[in-house]
Amino acid sequence: MVASSTPRNFGRSTAGDRVVTGGRTLMLILATVGFALNFWAWALLSPLAPRFRDELGLNSVQESLVVAVPVIVGSLGRIPIGALADRYGGRLMFPVVSLITVVPVLFLGLVGHSALAALLIGGFFLGVAGTVFAVGVPFVSAWFPPEKQGLAIGVYGMGMGGTAISALTTVRLVDAVDTATPFLLCAAALVIYAIVAWYLLRDAPGRTPSAESITARLNETVRLPVTWAASALYAVSFGGFVAFSVYLPSYLRTAYDLSQTDAANRMAGFVLLAVIMRPVGGWLADRFDAPTVLATTLCVVVIAASVQAATPDLAPIGTIAFLALAAALGAGSGATFALVALIAPPGKVGAVTGFVGAAGGLGGFVPPLVMGTIYEATEDYGPGLLALAVVALVALLFTVIVVRRQVDQNQT
């Protein structure tokens, strides 16, 4: 097994001769809160997409672009941000990313929601919020011993529940007050968090900043087998989660004629279940092994997506299918980063995380566009869901054959 870069005094920080215990728990909480707040910002446009479609006269493809642009930027941005996190640490990067995100949030809330071009420009820069994931994985994993990293990273991954905050509050706040309100509240929360994080966050004791240039570091990371294996799996698991979390309101409103509020509530339920299952997936990967957990979750995705492709009634078949998808995609996301923490070389967890996180985000970027395009051409979402089932089946075979071999070789 590759040696861990985690320091010996896990979760302990020294100040002179005084040793403060329990530090790793506080760091995990602060990192998870930062992840959640930035993901809240990242998902602000999704619940409002049907409203923008009606108010601005958008077609399905334009509506898909509005929710997909932040995803693609946030995904690709994880590659350099992950390398920067290895070099500068989460103590600096969490506040920096949070403060940068405030700018597009305010722009969209105050002036950027009145035209398609402004929405796309604001959404482009809003994508910065999605890069925060690549900051937290190396930060958290450095605080925990190898046998607890899967669970710890899974808990951190619950920060993706920030999308549920957006789903539950955005439409209600717009209806109750005005369009600017959810954006202003989110911006205020990000500023407060950045200040708190600056004063309280600490990188793990013994962390050695990378001295390599970002270019050299990324070149080395690209050559690692774990980078590509984990990226492929995360593109399916987390990519599937992102795709449904941003497109589900539009899908439910169109396929089942639900109200905007009802569709947003169901999206929130999907997100919450996936969030809960993420640390479960990490814990199962610690207890058993990551390839077995990943293969199981992908099998569930194949079955559930195939069932939903027929657009069954929501009660009960459709609801069961979507809940099964949420549970499997959440657990699979947690297991994927347990795999990264296990076999990524010391000091490169952030860089690997950047590539893997980018793949996951890209996996979330493509399906909404595909679903929108397919529906425009056929007025049927079934082919898109069948495509998800096929992709998950290929990933299942890849896990059983290729990833299993990589893990076994790493442990010998």
Summary of the structure (lengths in Angstrom):
residues: 412
radius of gyration: 20.3
end to end distance: 6.9
largest distance: 69.5
contacts: 1653
relative contact order: 0.16
helix: 81%
strand: 1%
